[in-house]
Amino acid sequence: MGATQEEYYRGVRMIRYDLVKELAIALGAAGLLGLVLAAAFSSPDVPQVTIATWAQSDPLDFVTTAADELAGSTTSAGYGNPYNTAGEGQSWGPIGPQKWFGTRIPIDSANAFVIQPLQRASFSNANLASALKTWQDSDADQQGKWLDAYSKALPDATVTDGNVAVVAGDYGPLPVMMANLLGIAQAGALDGLLVSGGHFYQTDYTQPLLFMGDGGYLSGLADQAHLTGSQWGMMNETGSYPGQTWLWLYTMWYQVFPFTSDDGFLGLNAGNADLGIIILMTLLTTALALVPFIPGLRDVPRWLPIHRLIWRRYYAPRRSSASRIEAPQL
């Protein structure tokens, strides 16, 4: 028969430790601190960023981005998988998950963000319908000439009462198309058009985020809130509130070589930083899990006995039994 619990622990030194009491104190203190901080600072209440707020706050950036979508020069247009095949995607040697999984969320930026919303709005707008027909009936060369001229005129455009106006030029149907798209966006309709997926609950915001990410408005807000990658944004929160501090190790790698360099080292660089850091963190996590089995590394606690400092009461020298004998009462 196996040893009883009393026999098993016989000779092992024990000290009193009230786990329930410590847990109750910790929960009580944390709860009280949370209530005090919530009463004093409340919680972040940053307004939702939508395409409507973008079009209202910076109509010129919105129109410029829409024109770039038609030209196919935006980030989303050339991103590659899982949205399209225009880019190679991130890879390191033979490791290329983007290519492995293919185009799972097909998005044609020009059609999804510009043409299709305008087509829906053209049913009751003859002028817009005519402009769209002119655009779609033109060949790629003619469309490119219009876009080139319009894009060159946009930096000098003026914004009046939320409307964008460029100097006179040969832009084809683009001014009519852009004016209508801007109006749709400012009214809030484009937000709904880009999330409509045929489901009762609309929770897929991929298209609005990609469209806003192609412009400068969203990145400007992120920079103001210290949420960009170069600002350790992954572990930050809006305003002065603490963020996800446990993500410090992930975002730290984005700040150091080779993930900050275009040339990099051993094929790892800024261009494939996301994939490289995922691989690195996977290796580090695996190494951490295997610490008890790695010779040398598993002996570090014996070389650096920090645990003895933490449990100093347990490791304190024992007093001899003779020293604990009290003097007899007279």
VOBA-1610 file (N, C-alpha, C; in pm, whole numbers, padded with zeros to 5 digits, always signed):
BEGIN
Met+00084-00120+00000Met+00000+00000+00000Met+00087+00125+00000Gly+00035+00232-00059Gly+00109+00357-00063Gly+00107+00426+00072Ala+00198+00519+00088Ala+00207+00592+00214Ala+00088+00684+00229Thr+00047+00702+00353Thr-00060+00798+00380Thr-00005+00939+00363Gln-00096+01036+00358Gln-00053+01174+00342Gln+00036+01218+00457Glu+00000+01174+00578Glu+00080+01211+00694Glu+00220+01152+00686Glu+00228+01027+00639Glu+00358+00962+00625Glu+00439+01026+00513Tyr+00370+01065+00406Tyr+00438+01122+00289Tyr+00507+01253+00325Tyr+00437+01335+00405Tyr+00492+01466+00440Tyr+00571+01466+00570Arg+00590+01350+00632Arg+00664+01344+00758Arg+00808+01390+00735Gly+00852+01479+00819Gly+00988+01531+00807Gly+00998+01656+00721Val+00889+01690+00648Val+00890+01811+00566Val+00846+01928+00653Arg+00925+02031+00655Arg+00895+02145+00740Arg+00775+02222+00686Met+00683+02256+00771Met+00562+02329+00733Met+00556+02463+00806Ile+00495+02563+00740Ile+00465+02689+00807Ile+00320+02724+00780Arg+00261+02800+00869Arg+00120+02835+00856Arg+00102+02935+00742Tyr+00003+02909+00658Tyr-00025+02999+00545Tyr-00175+02995+00517Asp-00241+03108+00537Asp-00386+03116+00518Asp-00415+03167+00377Leu-00433+03075+00284Leu-00455+03111+00144Leu-00588+03184+00125Val-00692+03138+00194Val-00824+03201+00180Val-00821+03345+00229Lys-00752+03367+00341Lys-00743+03502+00395Lys-00669+03594+00298Glu-00558+03545+00242Glu-00481+03628+00149Glu-00562+03658+00024Leu-00636+03559-00027Leu-00718+03580-00145Leu-00827+03684-00117Ala-00889+03674-00001Ala-00995+03769+00034Ala-00940+03911+00045Ile-00822+03925+00106Ile-00761+04057+00120Ile-00724+04114-00017Ala-00667+04029-00103Ala-00626+04075-00237Ala-00747+04119-00319Leu-00853+04039-00317Leu-00973+04075-00393Leu-01038+04202-00338Gly-01042+04213-00207Gly-01101+04331-00146Gly-01022+04457-00179Ala-00890+04449-00169Ala-00806+04565-00199Ala-00816+04604-00346Ala-00812+04503-00435Ala-00822+04532-00578Ala-00958+04591-00613Gly-01064+04537-00553Gly-01197+04590-00579Gly-01213+04732-00531Leu-01162+04761-00412Leu-01170+04896-00358Leu-01091+04994-00443Leu-00971+04953-00484Leu-00889+05038-00569Leu-00958+05064-00702Gly-01021+04960-00758Gly-01093+04977-00884Gly-01207+05075-00873Leu-01282+05067-00763Leu-01394+05160-00742Leu-01345+05304-00727Val-01237+05322-00652Val-01183+05457-00632Val-01134+05516-00764Leu-01059+05436-00840Leu-01006+05485-00967Leu-01118+05511-01068Ala-01220+05423-01069Ala-01332+05443-01160Ala-01408+05570-01126Ala-01425+05597-00996Ala-01494+05719-00955Ala-01414+05843-00989Ala-01281+05831-00980Ala-01196+05948-01004Ala-01172+05974-01152Phe-01152+05868-01229Phe-01111+05886-01368Phe-01213+05835-01470Ser-01314+05763-01426Ser-01411+05703-01517Ser-01338+05610-01614Ser-01383+05602-01738Ser-01319+05515-01836Ser-01309+05588-01969Pro-01219+05545-02058Pro-01206+05613-02188Pro-01339+05612-02263Asp-01375+05725-02318Asp-01500+05735-02392Asp-01473+05808-02523Val-01391+05746-02607Val-01355+05806-02734Val-01466+05779-02835Pro-01514+05880-02905Pro-01622+05858-03003Pro-01580+05758-03110Gln-01675+05683-03159Gln-01649+05584-03264Gln-01599+05653-03390Val-01497+05595-03451Val-01445+05647-03577Val-01520+05578-03691Thr-01586+05656-03773Thr-01663+05602-03885Thr-01622+05671-04014Ile-01667+05616-04124Ile-01641+05680-04253Ile-01711+05816-04258Ala-01826+05825-04193Ala-01899+05953-04190Ala-01816+06061-04120Thr-01758+06028-04004Thr-01677+06128-03934Thr-01553+06163-04014Trp-01498+06066-04083Trp-01382+06091-04169Trp-01419+06188-04282Ala-01529+06160-04352Ala-01570+06244-04464Ala-01610+06384-04418Gln-01664+06394-04298Gln-01704+06526-04247Gln-01584+06605-04195Ser-01490+06536-04132Ser-01376+06604-04071Ser-01267+06637-04172Asp-01246+06549-04268Asp-01138+06571-04366Asp-01185+06525-04504Pro-01276+06601-04565Pro-01330+06559-04695Pro-01224+06547-04804Leu-01120+06630-04797Leu-01016+06622-04900Leu-00940+06491-04891Asp-00908+06447-04771Asp-00840+06318-04755Asp-00929+06205-04802Phe-01059+06216-04776Phe-01153+06113-04820Phe-01154+06103-04972Val-01168+06216-05039Val-01175+06216-05186Val-01042+06169-05245Thr-00932+06212-05186Thr-00800+06169-05235Thr-00785+06018-05224Thr-00830+05963-05112Thr-00821+05818-05092Thr-00910+05744-05190Ala-01031+05795-05214Ala-01122+05732-05309Ala-01062+05731-05450Ala-00997+05840-05488Ala-00932+05846-05619Ala-00817+05745-05626Asp-00743+05733-05517Asp-00634+05636-05513Asp-00686+05492-05521Glu-00804+05469-05464Glu-00864+05335-05475Glu-00892+05302-05621Leu-00945+05398-05695Leu-00972+05375-05837Leu-00842+05352-05914Ala-00736+05418-05870Ala-00607+05403-05938Ala-00535+05275-05897Gly-00583+05211-05791Gly-00519+05087-05744Gly-00386+05110-05675Ser-00368+05229-05617Ser-00239+05263-05556Ser-00243+05263-05404Thr-00352+05218-05344Thr-00362+05218-05198Thr-00302+05091-05137Thr-00289+05093-05006Thr-00234+04977-04935Thr-00321+04854-04954Ser-00451+04870-04939Ser-00540+04754-04951Ser-00541+04698-05092Ala-00528+04786-05192Ala-00532+04740-05331Ala-00413+04651-05364Gly-00300+04677-05300Gly-00181+04598-05329Gly-00137+04510-05214Tyr-00229+04483-05121Tyr-00192+04411-04999Tyr-00160+04264-05024Gly-00232+04202-05113Gly-00216+04058-05132Gly-00315+03982-05046Asn-00288+03855-05025Asn-00378+03771-04946Asn-00387+03822-04802Pro-00504+03807-04741Pro-00621+03731-04784Pro-00722+03809-04866Tyr-00685+03932-04912Tyr-00783+04016-04981Tyr-00772+04009-05133Asn-00652+03994-05185Asn-00634+03988-05330Asn-00498+03923-05359Thr-00466+03916-05484Thr-00338+03854-05523Thr-00242+03958-05579Ala-00265+04085-05546Ala-00182+04192-05602Ala-00044+04198-05538Gly-00029+04142-05418Gly+00099+04146-05349Gly+00145+04007-05308Glu+00274+03995-05283Glu+00330+03865-05245Glu+00297+03828-05101Gly+00276+03929-05017Gly+00253+03900-04876Gly+00385+03878-04803Gln+00377+03863-04673Gln+00497+03844-04593Gln+00540+03698-04594Ser+00670+03679-04601Ser+00724+03543-04598Ser+00867+03549-04544Trp+00913+03435-04499Trp+01052+03420-04455Trp+01101+03286-04506Gly+01181+03292-04610Gly+01223+03168-04674Gly+01101+03094-04728Pro+01088+02967-04694Pro+00972+02890-04742Pro+00846+02912-04658Ile+00857+02990-04551Ile+00743+03011-04461Ile+00663+03132-04510Gly+00544+03107-04562Gly+00460+03215-04614Gly+00313+03186-04591Pro+00264+03203-04469Pro+00124+03170-04438Pro+00023+03245-04523Gln+00053+03371-04559Gln-00042+03446-04641Gln-00068+03376-04774Lys+00037+03325-04834Lys+00022+03257-04962Lys-00040+03119-04942Trp-00007+03053-04832Trp-00060+02919-04807Trp-00213+02920-04800Phe-00268+03017-04728Phe-00413+03018-04703Phe-00492+03086-04814Gly-00426+03157-04904Gly-00493+03211-05021Gly-00584+03329-04993Thr-00666+03360-05094Thr-00756+03476-05087Thr-00887+03433-05024Arg-00895+03444-04892Arg-01014+03400-04819Arg-01119+03510-04806Ile-01076+03638-04818Ile-01170+03750-04806Ile-01150+03838-04929Pro-01198+03795-05045Pro-01171+03871-05168Pro-01233+04010-05165Ile-01147+04110-05186Ile-01192+04249-05188Ile-01122+04321-05303Asp-01201+04374-05395Asp-01150+04460-05501Asp-01172+04603-05453Ser-01067+04669-05410Ser-01081+04798-05343Ser-01156+04901-05427Ala-01124+04910-05554Ala-01190+05010-05639Ala-01340+04984-05649Asn-01376+04860-05672Asn-01518+04827-05684Asn-01590+04832-05551Ala-01529+04775-05447Ala-01596+04764-05318Ala-01616+04900-05252Phe-01516+04988-05262Phe-01521+05114-05188Phe-01575+05231-05269Val-01574+05220-05401Val-01615+05335-05484Val-01727+05298-05581Ile-01701+05206-05671Ile-01795+05179-05780Ile-01927+05121-05730Gln-01922+05017-05650Gln-02046+04953-05604Gln-02134+05046-05520Pro-02079+05122-05425Pro-02165+05217-05353Pro-02228+05321-05445Leu-02152+05366-05546Leu-02208+05463-05639Leu-02317+05400-05726Gln-02300+05275-05761Gln-02403+05207-05840Gln-02535+05200-05763Arg-02526+05172-05635Arg-02648+05166-05554Arg-02714+05302-05542Ala-02632+05406-05536Ala-02687+05541-05523Ala-02737+05597-05655Ser-02700+05536-05766Ser-02734+05592-05898Ser-02875+05559-05943Phe-02945+05472-05871Phe-03080+05435-05914Phe-03174+05554-05916Ser-03154+05648-05828Ser-03241+05766-05823Ser-03165+05894-05859Asn-03050+05877-05924Asn-02967+05993-05958Asn-02918+05976-06102Ala-02989+06039-06195Ala-02957+06023-06337Ala-02820+06078-06371Asn-02782+06189-06308Asn-02652+06250-06336Asn-02539+06156-06295Leu-02553+06094-06179Leu-02453+05999-06132Leu-02451+05875-06220Ala-02569+05827-06260Ala-02576+05709-06346Ala-02505+05734-06478Ser-02520+05854-06532Ser-02453+05889-06658Ser-02301+05894-06639Ala-02257+05951-06527Ala-02114+05959-06499Ala-02053+05820-06483Leu-02124+05733-06414Leu-02075+05596-06396Leu-02066+05522-06529Lys-02164+05542-06613Lys-02163+05475-06744Lys-02044+05523-06827Thr-02019+05654-06822Thr-01904+05708-06895Thr-01775+05646-06845Trp-01763+05634-06714Trp-01642+05577-06654Trp-01625+05430-06694Gln-01730+05353-06683Gln-01720+05210-06709Gln-01708+05178-06857Asp-01755+05267-06943Asp-01743+05244-07087Asp-01607+05286-07141Ser-01530+05356-07061Ser-01398+05403-07104Ser-01294+05294-07081Asp-01190+05295-07164Asp-01084+05194-07146Asp-00991+05236-07033Ala-00904+05145-06994Ala-00814+05168-06881Ala-00721+05286-06906Asp-00680+05304-07030Asp-00589+05414-07062Asp-00656+05549-07038Gln-00780+05562-07082Gln-00852+05688-07062Gln-00881+05712-06914Gln-00919+05606-06844Gln-00943+05620-06700Gln-00816+05665-06628Gly-00703+05610-06671Gly-00575+05649-06611Gly-00543+05795-06633Lys-00573+05847-06751Lys-00547+05989-06780Lys-00634+06078-06691Trp-00761+06043-06678Trp-00850+06121-06592Trp-00801+06119-06447Leu-00767+06000-06400Leu-00721+05986-06262Leu-00591+06062-06237Asp-00501+06056-06333Asp-00374+06126-06317Asp-00395+06276-06307Ala-00479+06330-06394Ala-00506+06474-06392Ala-00579+06514-06264Tyr-00675+06433-06223Tyr-00753+06464-06103Tyr-00667+06456-05978Ser-00582+06354-05970Ser-00495+06337-05853Ser-00396+06452-05841Lys-00348+06502-05954Lys-00254+06615-05951Lys-00323+06744-05909Ala-00454+06753-05935Ala-00527+06875-05899Ala-00572+06874-05753Leu-00583+06758-05691Leu-00636+06748-05555Leu-00553+06822-05450Pro-00419+06821-05456Pro-00344+06895-05352Pro-00378+07043-05346Asp-00425+07100-05455Asp-00461+07242-05458Asp-00611+07263-05450Ala-00685+07158-05418Ala-00831+07169-05411Ala-00872+07254-05292Thr-00992+07308-05300Thr-01048+07387-05190Thr-01168+07313-05132Val-01188+07333-05003Val-01300+07269-04933Val-01392+07379-04883Thr-01516+07377-04930Thr-01615+07476-04890Thr-01742+07406-04848Asp-01781+07428-04723Asp-01903+07366-04669Asp-01903+07214-04687Gly-01786+07154-04671Gly-01775+07010-04681Gly-01763+06957-04822Asn-01761+07044-04922Asn-01749+07002-05061Asn-01608+07029-05112Val-01557+06938-05194Val-01422+06950-05248Val-01431+06998-05393Ala-01358+07104-05424Ala-01360+07159-05560Ala-01217+07170-05612Val-01196+07125-05734Val-01065+07134-05799Val-01074+07234-05913Val-00958+07280-05957Val-00956+07374-06069Val-01007+07304-06194Ala-01054+07382-06288Ala-01110+07325-06411Ala-01005+07242-06484Gly-01048+07131-06538Gly-00957+07043-06610Gly-01032+06928-06672Asp-00959+06845-06743Asp-01019+06729-06809Asp-01014+06609-06715Tyr-01117+06597-06632Tyr-01122+06489-06534Tyr-01230+06387-06567Gly-01295+06403-06681Gly-01401+06310-06717Gly-01514+06312-06615Pro-01567+06196-06578Pro-01679+06190-06484Pro-01635+06190-06337Leu-01506+06201-06311Leu-01457+06188-06174Leu-01514+06292-06077Pro-01523+06421-06112Pro-01579+06517-06016Pro-01720+06481-05972Val-01803+06435-06065Val-01940+06397-06029Val-01938+06273-05940Met-01857+06176-05975Met-01849+06053-05896Met-01798+06081-05754Met-01693+06160-05743Met-01634+06187-05612Met-01727+06272-05525Ala-01796+06367-05588Ala-01888+06452-05512Ala-02002+06368-05454Asn-02053+06276-05534Asn-02162+06191-05486Asn-02114+06093-05379Leu-01996+06036-05399Leu-01944+05943-05298Leu-01919+06016-05166Leu-01869+06139-05174Leu-01847+06218-05054Leu-01979+06248-04983Gly-02082+06281-05061Gly-02212+06307-05001Gly-02270+06184-04933Ile-02255+06068-04998Ile-02303+05943-04939Ile-02231+05915-04808Ala-02100+05938-04808Ala-02021+05911-04688Ala-02057+06007-04576Gln-02070+06135-04607Gln-02102+06234-04504Gln-02240+06210-04442Ala-02330+06152-04519Ala-02463+06123-04467Ala-02466+05996-04382Gly-02356+05921-04383Gly-02348+05799-04303Gly-02390+05674-04377Ala-02431+05689-04504Ala-02480+05573-04578Ala-02368+05478-04618Leu-02248+05531-04642Leu-02139+05445-04687Leu-02096+05348-04577Asp-02107+05390-04452Asp-02077+05298-04341Asp-02166+05175-04348Gly-02294+05198-04373Gly-02387+05086-04382Gly-02364+05001-04505Leu-02332+05065-04617Leu-02312+04990-04741Leu-02192+04896-04733Leu-02089+04938-04661Leu-01967+04857-04656Leu-01971+04746-04552Val-02071+04745-04466Val-02081+04636-04369Val-02200+04546-04398Ser-02279+04578-04498Ser-02396+04495-04528Ser-02350+04361-04584Gly-02381+04255-04511Gly-02338+04123-04555Gly-02450+04022-04562Gly-02574+04069-04555Gly-02686+03978-04564Gly-02721+03910-04433His-02659+03954-04323His-02688+03895-04193His-02766+03994-04107Phe-02838+03940-04010Phe-02917+04026-03922Phe-02826+04117-03840Tyr-02721+04057-03782Tyr-02623+04134-03706Tyr-02501+04159-03795Gln-02465+04286-03810Gln-02352+04322-03893Gln-02230+04345-03803Thr-02140+04251-03806Thr-02022+04260-03718Thr-01891+04256-03795Asp-01897+04249-03927Asp-01776+04241-04007Asp-01741+04381-04059Tyr-01642+04443-03996Tyr-01603+04579-04033Tyr-01473+04580-04114Thr-01446+04471-04183Thr-01323+04461-04261Thr-01314+04571-04366Gln-01419+04586-04446Gln-01413+04683-04556Gln-01402+04827-04507Pro-01485+04872-04411Pro-01467+05009-04363Pro-01328+05035-04306Leu-01274+04938-04233Leu-01141+04957-04175Leu-01033+04964-04282Leu-01045+04880-04383Leu-00947+04884-04492Leu-00953+05018-04565Phe-01075+05063-04593Phe-01091+05190-04664Phe-01034+05306-04582Met-01069+05313-04454Met-01017+05420-04370Met-00866+05407-04352Gly-00818+05284-04345Gly-00674+05263-04330Gly-00594+05308-04450Asp-00657+05315-04566Asp-00588+05361-04687Asp-00567+05512-04687Gly-00645+05583-04607Gly-00632+05729-04600Gly-00540+05772-04488Gly-00535+05902-04465Gly-00448+05955-04361Gly-00521+05991-04233Tyr-00654+05991-04237Tyr-00732+06036-04121Tyr-00718+05940-04004Leu-00738+05811-04028Leu-00734+05713-03920Leu-00595+05704-03859Ser-00493+05703-03943Ser-00356+05695-03891Ser-00321+05822-03813Gly-00379+05935-03853Gly-00356+06059-03779Gly-00415+06052-03639Leu-00535+05996-03628Leu-00596+05978-03496Leu-00513+05884-03410Ala-00464+05777-03471Ala-00382+05681-03397Ala-00254+05746-03347Asp-00195+05831-03429Asp-00072+05899-03389Asp-00099+05994-03272Gln-00210+06065-03277Gln-00245+06156-03168Gln-00268+06081-03037Ala-00322+05961-03046Ala-00352+05881-02926Ala-00236+05790-02887His-00122+05804-02955His-00003+05722-02926His-00033+05573-02942Leu-00099+05539-03051Leu-00137+05400-03075Leu-00064+05339-03194Thr+00029+05411-03254Thr+00098+05357-03371Thr+00208+05260-03327Gly+00255+05183-03421Gly+00356+05083-03389Gly+00484+05141-03333Ser+00526+05256-03385Ser+00650+05318-03337Ser+00634+05379-03199Gln+00510+05387-03150Gln+00483+05442-03016Gln+00443+05333-02918Trp+00479+05209-02948Trp+00441+05095-02863Trp+00289+05087-02851Gly+00220+05121-02961Gly+00075+05136-02957Gly-00001+05010-02921Met+00057+04893-02944Met-00015+04769-02916Met-00052+04757-02768Met+00029+04818-02681Met+00003+04806-02538Met-00048+04936-02477Asn-00091+05030-02561Asn-00141+05157-02511Asn-00293+05161-02514Glu-00347+05260-02446Glu-00490+05287-02445Glu-00508+05434-02480Thr-00628+05472-02521Thr-00651+05612-02554Thr-00635+05699-02430Gly-00592+05822-02451Gly-00574+05914-02339Gly-00461+05870-02248Ser-00479+05892-02119Ser-00376+05859-02020Ser-00404+05729-01948Tyr-00493+05649-02001Tyr-00532+05527-01933Tyr-00434+05414-01963Pro-00411+05326-01866Pro-00320+05213-01890Pro-00378+05116-01991Gly-00291+05058-02069Gly-00336+04965-02171Gly-00299+04823-02138Gln-00277+04744-02241Gln-00250+04601-02225Gln-00100+04582-02203Thr-00056+04600-02079Thr+00087+04594-02051Thr+00146+04457-02079Trp+00064+04353-02077Trp+00117+04219-02101Trp+00163+04200-02246Leu+00130+04297-02334Leu+00173+04288-02473Leu+00307+04356-02498Trp+00374+04397-02389Trp+00499+04471-02408Trp+00602+04390-02485Leu+00607+04260-02461Leu+00710+04179-02526Leu+00687+04170-02676Tyr+00560+04165-02717Tyr+00530+04161-02861Tyr+00570+04292-02928Thr+00523+04403-02871Thr+00547+04531-02938Thr+00692+04577-02926Met+00765+04524-02827Met+00906+04561-02812Met+00987+04524-02936Trp+00957+04408-02993Trp+01036+04362-03107Trp+01021+04454-03227Tyr+00909+04524-03237Tyr+00891+04616-03350Tyr+00982+04739-03339Gln+01042+04759-03222Gln+01125+04877-03200Gln+01273+04849-03216Val+01311+04723-03242Val+01453+04689-03243Val+01492+04624-03376Phe+01621+04623-03401Phe+01676+04556-03519Phe+01654+04405-03506Pro+01624+04333-03611Pro+01622+04373-03752Pro+01485+04420-03802Phe+01387+04429-03711Phe+01250+04459-03755Phe+01227+04607-03781Thr+01329+04689-03759Thr+01320+04831-03791Thr+01402+04866-03915Ser+01464+04767-03974Ser+01554+04791-04086Ser+01496+04735-04216Asp+01520+04806-04324Asp+01475+04757-04455Asp+01562+04641-04502Asp+01689+04641-04462Asp+01779+04533-04502Asp+01768+04414-04408Gly+01764+04442-04278Gly+01744+04337-04180Gly+01862+04242-04165Phe+01827+04121-04122Phe+01930+04020-04094Phe+01868+03882-04117Leu+01937+03800-04194Leu+01892+03665-04225Leu+01751+03663-04285Gly+01720+03765-04362Gly+01590+03770-04429Gly+01478+03829-04346Leu+01505+03862-04220Leu+01405+03926-04135Leu+01426+04077-04138Asn+01320+04152-04168Asn+01332+04297-04180Asn+01197+04362-04153Ala+01190+04492-04178Ala+01065+04564-04152Ala+00952+04516-04242Gly+00987+04466-04359Gly+00885+04422-04453Gly+00810+04297-04410Asn+00875+04211-04334Asn+00807+04090-04286Asn+00811+04082-04134Ala+00805+04200-04070Ala+00816+04207-03924Ala+00705+04129-03854Asp+00583+04138-03905Asp+00471+04068-03839Asp+00498+03918-03833Leu+00534+03861-03947Leu+00561+03718-03952Leu+00684+03683-03869Gly+00788+03764-03880Gly+00911+03736-03806Gly+00890+03737-03656Ile+00810+03831-03608Ile+00786+03840-03463Ile+00697+03726-03416Ile+00603+03684-03498Ile+00521+03567-03462Ile+00610+03443-03449Ile+00702+03425-03543Ile+00794+03311-03537Ile+00882+03321-03414Leu+00935+03440-03387Leu+01022+03459-03272Leu+00949+03432-03141Met+00827+03484-03128Met+00751+03463-03005Met+00711+03317-02988Thr+00687+03248-03098Thr+00657+03105-03091Thr+00777+03028-03038Leu+00896+03063-03087Leu+01018+02997-03039Leu+01043+03027-02892Leu+01024+03153-02852Leu+01047+03190-02712Leu+00947+03122-02619Thr+00821+03114-02662Thr+00720+03048-02581Thr+00749+02899-02567Thr+00794+02838-02676Thr+00830+02696-02671Thr+00949+02674-02577Ala+01047+02764-02586Ala+01164+02752-02497Ala+01123+02767-02351Leu+01030+02859-02324Leu+00983+02876-02186Leu+00914+02750-02135Ala+00834+02688-02221Ala+00764+02566-02180Ala+00861+02451-02156Leu+00976+02455-02224Leu+01073+02345-02213Leu+01183+02373-02111Val+01172+02482-02037Val+01275+02515-01938Val+01308+02399-01844Pro+01209+02326-01791Pro+01242+02216-01699Pro+01322+02104-01763Phe+01330+02103-01896Phe+01399+01993-01964Phe+01530+02036-02030Ile+01565+02164-02019Ile+01686+02214-02084Ile+01800+02219-01982Pro+01903+02134-01997Pro+02015+02135-01902Pro+02080+02273-01896Gly+02118+02312-01778Gly+02178+02443-01759Gly+02073+02549-01730Leu+01979+02563-01820Leu+01873+02662-01801Leu+01785+02626-01682Arg+01760+02497-01666Arg+01676+02454-01555Arg+01746+02467-01420Asp+01878+02488-01421Asp+01953+02500-01297Asp+01968+02645-01251Val+01919+02739-01330Val+01931+02880-01294Val+01873+02911-01156Pro+01756+02857-01118Pro+01704+02886-00983Pro+01799+02846-00871Arg+01879+02742-00893Arg+01976+02704-00790Arg+02093+02801-00785Trp+02128+02856-00902Trp+02239+02952-00906Trp+02195+03090-00857Leu+02070+03124-00882Leu+02015+03253-00838Leu+01896+03224-00746Pro+01921+03196-00622Pro+01814+03150-00531Pro+01720+03262-00487Ile+01653+03322-00585Ile+01558+03428-00551Ile+01443+03373-00468His+01411+03245-00490His+01300+03187-00416His+01328+03185-00266Arg+01455+03180-00229Arg+01488+03181-00087Arg+01458+03317-00024Leu+01471+03422-00105Leu+01437+03555-00055Leu+01286+03568-00038Ile+01211+03516-00134Ile+01065+03525-00127Ile+01011+03442-00010Trp+01066+03322+00007Trp+01021+03231+00114Trp+01122+03229+00229Arg+01169+03348+00265Arg+01275+03355+00366Arg+01230+03302+00502Arg+01101+03312+00532Arg+01054+03256+00660Arg+01072+03105+00662Tyr+01046+03043+00550Tyr+01059+02897+00544Tyr+01205+02855+00554Tyr+01292+02932+00486Tyr+01433+02893+00483Tyr+01514+02954+00598Ala+01446+03023+00690Ala+01518+03079+00805Ala+01575+02966+00890Pro+01693+02986+00949Pro+01753+02880+01032Pro+01660+02840+01146Arg+01650+02711+01168Arg+01565+02662+01276Arg+01631+02686+01411Arg+01547+02717+01507Arg+01598+02722+01644Arg+01599+02581+01701Ser+01699+02552+01780Ser+01706+02419+01840Ser+01592+02400+01938Ser+01556+02274+01958Ser+01445+02245+02049Ser+01477+02290+02190Ala+01607+02288+02227Ala+01645+02328+02362Ala+01617+02475+02385Ser+01638+02556+02278Ser+01618+02701+02294Ser+01472+02736+02307Arg+01383+02642+02267Arg+01241+02671+02275Arg+01181+02626+02407Ile+01263+02561+02495Ile+01212+02516+02625Ile+01202+02634+02719Glu+01085+02658+02769Glu+01066+02772+02857Glu+01114+02738+02999Ala+01158+02841+03067Ala+01202+02822+03206Ala+01083+02786+03293Pro+01103+02698+03388Pro+00991+02658+03474Pro+00943+02775+03559Gln+00814+02774+03585Gln+00755+02878+03668Gln+00786+02850+03815Leu+00828+02953+03884Leu+00858+02940+04026Leu+00736+02972+04109
//
